[in-house]
Amino acid sequence: MIALNSPVKPNIKKLANLLEKVNDNGWFTNFGPMHKELTEKLEDYLGVQNLLLTNNGTSALQVAGRTIGSRSIISTPFSFVATVSAFKWQKDEVAFADIDNKSLNLSPEAVNLAYRKGCKADTLVATHVYGNPCDVDALDKLSQNNNFQIIYDAAHAFGVKVGSNSVLNYGDASTLSFHATKVFHTVEGGAIVFKDRANFEKAEEIINFGIRPGRGVVDVGINAKLNEYQAAVGLVNLEEIDNILQHREALFYQYREDLKDVVELPLWHSQANSNGAYMPILLKDEKQMRLVAEKLAAQKIQSRHYFEPSLDELFIDSHNYGSRNSVATSKRILCLPMHAHLTRENVKRVVLNVKGCV
Ligand SMILES: Cc1ncc(COP(=O)(O)O)c(C=O)c1O
């Protein structure tokens, strides 16, 4: 079988060594030495500052929103459910604007139109879908003109740069997921990268029950800390990350080269690299998408109809400034196998089978 995804397995000897250290330290959670080391190494590797580890990518979104004080958001309908449900959970009002048909990211034109039509959202939440950066410059300009803050859901965008700058350096905050299925993982985990140090410090309290060291509880908080055992997994996986990213990127471009005349492919940001997080293709319509998925399944090749449904169809009480492109895309999108254990031969087999039915 060719699996859709397969988690990176941390080197067990290295992990055992680190876990022994955790045991010797007797410091299992609450910002211990592994947590500190992973924070510093990630900041260094990613080229960012003010990185706060969290226990998953969903809490990262919630804490980012809470920290910057979001009350109403405008967001993309084409993303994983957590992008929006994280804000629904804390009772933020939600509005949707449509995606760009080519990049599949939130369209700056659609956001602009929403504000012209009276949108009052104080925060924009945009996903770098499949690791493909949003039009960050256009969204930045809009945020200045309309006075909203930006949170980027960068769950898919580990190691992605626009030019030479990490994509995580855009917006007021960017959130990451370190779920086991992601390019880099800590089994479960995540992080927030804040533009401002003051927000980092506020969030550090929020993820620890609102406690300020030496002062007690100063804010309403939650428990969203990453523990030492999982930080150790991160440290071991980080040692392999260059090889993993290189391999995934090579597979991504192999797929794209072999499929470029066969199916439609999302338009990639012209100045960005790819981290090979996903391999999305667009079929002609839903019928063809299902046909390809069935044909692949018959050949023991997994694929995933992802994302669907368009989130405006899930959160029907939200304000909708337009979702036509998102609804249409969510019916014909299919993600092909992509992971660190996939081989070039596997990719050839998948491509051959896709070609056989379109
Ligand atoms: C775009 C996006 N946002 C948020 C999340 C949530 O991350 P986590 O599973 O770490 O809570 C995911 C997880 O797959 C995701 O794909």
The ligand as an SDF file (V2000), in Angstrom:
LIG
                    3D

 16 16  0  0  0  0  0  0  0  0999 V2000
   -4.5250   24.3890    8.6600 C   0  0  0  0  0  0  0  0  0  0  0  0
   -4.5490   23.7550   10.0090 C   0  0  0  0  0  0  0  0  0  0  0  0
   -4.7990   24.5160   11.0860 N   0  0  0  0  0  0  0  0  0  0  0  0
   -4.8250   24.0160   12.3300 C   0  0  0  0  0  0  0  0  0  0  0  0
   -4.6040   22.6750   12.5540 C   0  0  0  0  0  0  0  0  0  0  0  0
   -4.7040   22.1410   13.9430 C   0  0  0  0  0  0  0  0  0  0  0  0
   -3.4950   21.6720   14.4210 O   0  0  0  0  0  0  0  0  0  0  0  0
   -3.4440   20.5560   15.5900 P   0  0  0  0  0  0  0  0  0  0  0  0
   -3.8930   19.2780   15.0010 O   0  0  0  0  0  0  0  0  0  0  0  0
   -2.0000   20.5420   15.9760 O   0  0  0  0  0  0  0  0  0  0  0  0
   -4.3290   21.0400   16.6850 O   0  0  0  0  0  0  0  0  0  0  0  0
   -4.3390   21.8270   11.4720 C   0  0  0  0  0  0  0  0  0  0  0  0
   -4.1120   20.3930   11.7290 C   0  0  0  0  0  0  0  0  0  0  0  0
   -4.0790   19.5620   10.8910 O   0  0  0  0  0  0  0  0  0  0  0  0
   -4.3090   22.3740   10.1630 C   0  0  0  0  0  0  0  0  0  0  0  0
   -4.0920   21.5970    9.1000 O   0  0  0  0  0  0  0  0  0  0  0  0
  1  2  1  0
  2  3  1  0
  2 15  2  0
  3  4  2  0
  4  5  1  0
  5  6  1  0
  5 12  2  0
  6  7  1  0
  7  8  1  0
  8  9  2  0
  8 10  1  0
  8 11  1  0
 12 13  1  0
 12 15  1  0
 13 14  2  0
 15 16  1  0
M  END
$$$$
